[in-house]
Amino acid sequence: MPTLHFKTSINCANCVRAVTPFLDAEPTVETWRVDTDNPAKILTVEGPNVIPEQVLKAVAQAGFDIEPVA
């Protein structure tokens, strides 16, 4: 299953709660998690057909900064 990583500004439990409805509504995302202990606040997304642009859009709509990790 493809796994994508993104650097974000999602930095606490309240931020995770705020982005949850946006990522949960994205049909190409099967599972996701944010490592808030990592200085880069890495969002890891998995799904057989995950579309990076849709993840970027969902997180941005929730009001957070996001960029792909190379």
KEKE-3310 file (N, C-alpha, C; in steps of 0.2 Angstrom, whole numbers, plus 5000, padded with zeros to 4 digits):
npx = (5004:5003:5012:5013:5022:5021:5026:5019:5009:5002:5001:4997:4986:4973:4974:4975:4962:4955:4959:4954:4941:4942:4952:4947:4936:4941:4941:4952:4961:4966:4972:4979:4991:4998:5014:5016:5027:5038:5049:5045:5032:5026:5015:5008:5001:4991:4985:4977:4975:4979:4979:4990:4988:4975:4976:4984:4975:4965:4971:4975:4962:4958:4965:4978:4996:5005:5016:5024:5035:5051)
npy = (4994:5011:5024:5040:5055:5070:5086:5096:5109:5104:5103:5098:5089:5096:5101:5090:5085:5095:5093:5080:5077:5082:5074:5061:5062:5061:5050:5042:5040:5028:5026:5037:5047:5058:5063:5072:5074:5075:5087:5092:5089:5077:5071:5055:5046:5033:5022:5013:5019:5032:5050:5062:5076:5078:5075:5086:5096:5094:5095:5108:5115:5113:5122:5121:5122:5113:5102:5092:5078:5075)
npz = (5000:4996:5004:5010:5015:5023:5028:5041:5049:5059:5076:5088:5100:5098:5086:5078:5080:5074:5060:5057:5052:5039:5033:5036:5028:5015:5002:4996:5006:5017:5030:5042:5051:5063:5068:5081:5089:5082:5075:5062:5062:5055:5044:5040:5027:5021:5008:4996:4984:4986:4983:4982:4979:4984:4997:5001:4998:5007:5020:5019:5018:5031:5037:5039:5037:5024:5016:5004:5008:5003)
capx = (5000:5007:5013:5015:5023:5020:5028:5013:5009:4998:5006:4994:4980:4967:4975:4973:4955:4953:4960:4951:4935:4944:4956:4942:4931:4945:4940:4958:4965:4964:4974:4983:4993:5003:5019:5017:5033:5043:5049:5042:5025:5025:5008:5009:4995:4991:4979:4979:4974:4979:4981:4994:4985:4969:4978:4986:4969:4961:4974:4974:4955:4957:4968:4985:5001:5007:5021:5027:5042:5055)
capy = (5000:5017:5028:5047:5059:5077:5091:5100:5113:5101:5102:5096:5085:5100:5102:5083:5084:5099:5090:5073:5077:5083:5068:5055:5062:5059:5043:5039:5039:5023:5027:5043:5049:5064:5063:5079:5074:5076:5094:5093:5087:5073:5067:5049:5044:5027:5020:5010:5024:5039:5055:5067:5083:5078:5076:5093:5101:5092:5098:5116:5117:5112:5128:5120:5122:5106:5101:5085:5077:5072)
capz = (5000:4995:5010:5008:5020:5022:5033:5042:5055:5064:5081:5095:5099:5096:5078:5075:5080:5068:5053:5057:5048:5032:5031:5036:5022:5009:5000:4994:5012:5021:5037:5043:5058:5063:5073:5084:5093:5077:5074:5056:5062:5049:5043:5036:5024:5018:5005:4989:4978:4989:4979:4985:4979:4988:5004:5002:4998:5013:5026:5018:5019:5038:5040:5041:5031:5022:5010:5003:5011:4997)
cpx = (5004:5007:5016:5017:5023:5023:5022:5014:5004:5002:5003:4988:4974:4968:4973:4966:4952:4953:4956:4946:4937:4948:4951:4938:4935:4945:4946:4962:4962:4965:4978:4985:4998:5007:5020:5023:5039:5043:5046:5035:5023:5018:5010:5002:4996:4985:4981:4979:4975:4982:4984:4990:4978:4971:4980:4980:4965:4964:4974:4967:4954:4961:4975:4990:5003:5011:5023:5034:5046:5058)
cpy = (5006:5021:5034:5050:5066:5081:5095:5105:5110:5099:5100:5092:5089:5100:5095:5083:5089:5096:5084:5073:5078:5077:5062:5056:5061:5052:5039:5037:5034:5024:5033:5044:5055:5063:5070:5079:5076:5084:5096:5091:5083:5069:5061:5047:5038:5025:5018:5014:5031:5044:5061:5074:5083:5078:5083:5098:5100:5096:5106:5118:5117:5118:5127:5120:5114:5106:5094:5084:5073:5065)
cpz = (5000:5002:5008:5015:5019:5029:5034:5048:5060:5070:5088:5094:5097:5088:5075:5075:5075:5061:5052:5052:5040:5030:5031:5030:5015:5007:4999:5000:5016:5029:5037:5050:5058:5069:5076:5088:5088:5075:5067:5056:5056:5049:5038:5034:5021:5014:4998:4983:4981:4984:4983:4985:4983:4995:5006:5002:5005:5019:5025:5020:5027:5041:5042:5035:5030:5016:5010:5006:5005:4999)
residu = (MET:PRO:THR:LEU:HIS:PHE:LYS:THR:SER:ILE:ASN:CYS:ALA:ASN:CYS:VAL:ARG:ALA:VAL:THR:PRO:PHE:LEU:ASP:ALA:GLU:PRO:THR:VAL:GLU:THR:TRP:ARG:VAL:ASP:THR:ASP:ASN:PRO:ALA:LYS:ILE:LEU:THR:VAL:GLU:GLY:PRO:ASN:VAL:ILE:PRO:GLU:GLN:VAL:LEU:LYS:ALA:VAL:ALA:GLN:ALA:GLY:PHE:ASP:ILE:GLU:PRO:VAL:ALA)
# end
